[in-house]
């Protein structure tokens, strides 16, 4: 029967999306792995690939459609020998079903089961081809079935990794006849999908509107990103026990060293920013104080070995925190190039989820906007975030008691007290300060 292609959950927070662009049209043939369309999530615009092979029989959701719920049918795929006349017999999907839930049990002997949005044949008293020993249907793509037949695999013993437990090409490609039972026996059970976080509570929009009756204003509907930011930051402030540590850092040595390096790197087209040095200083500090390189994991703390540092990037309507992984291992010029690439793609909303998820520590720099100091909100599950202010000329007293002028940058470390205690946080911030005030040591 025809296969319904469902709106996927392309990020952990995605509940609905916008179908930005179709890259195929009705009548086009697609294979597993072919890009069919572009979908805008709450964070980025991502490509969606076909799982099965067949012909696009009907497009159900047009380009530019907003608010398409996850698991809603967006198109119908026809298999070999099927025509558009078969589409009318395809059962409608349940919008509330999870995209990775197990196929629903039939309520009676003739009720169709469900797999990747696909209707099943009626149950029969005896197992039929493509059925398990208990008579329940095996959900597998046509390509997976062909590979299994060529290898002599029993699909009943294969654990599917596709939507609704559907067996796809990758599940059978590397299996031998003896591997299939072992794979089924050792496969991990599907993880339950966590319920979506609710929007922050408070007065309704209608109640607020009554307060401003007679006043001129523009009503702006929240997009997916703004809703996600509101939910996550409310959760962070309500559930994460923040405390704050502040230090002033003298930048004169760093600025002089940066100017020297940039002059030498000019032929290569490399120009280091102060932010590049801050990223490197934080990455090294997490290695120098390894107990602070940790995240909160509910009933555990995960202590990371690499320094994966997230950096807040402002974009229109919100922000991203792309993660520079293994930052302690990379040169300043490599960090600079990677940060420019991630920031540029963040502004175009072209980051993949693995590029903005993870990390143990974050940096938020508002110094370029002239902000002297501020307190940043921790992005769970991170253990801390460094808020960076502007470098300004200030009077200082040196070690000999002499009064002078120095370029001073104020920073605030917001810390999750469940992960990092006060003394440990102070050690981390001290290491960051030492690295920035003696920048040449970061190259040693």
Secondary structure, DSSP 4 states (H G I P E B T S, - for coil): -PEEEEPP--STT-SEEEEEEESS-TT-EE-TT-EEEEEE-SS-EEEEE-SS-EEEEEE-S-TTEEEEETT-EEEEEE-TT--GGGGGGSPPPPTTS-TTPPPPPPSSTTSPPEETTEEPPPP-SS--TTB-TTSPBPPB-HHHHHHHHHHT--GGG----SGGG-B-HHHHHT--TTHHHHHHHHPPPPPPPPPPPPPPPSS-HHHHHHHTTTS--------HHHHHHHHHHHHHHHHS-EEEEEEEEE-HHHHHHHHHHHHHHGGGT----HHHHHHHHHHHHHHHTGGGSEEE-SSSEEE-SS--EEEEEEETTEEEEEEETTGGGS-HHHHHHHHHHHHHHHHTT---HHHHS--SEEEEE-GGGT-----PPP-TTBSEEEEEEEEEEEEEE-TTS-EEEEEEEEEEEEEETTT--HHHHHHHHHHHHHHHHTGGGGG-
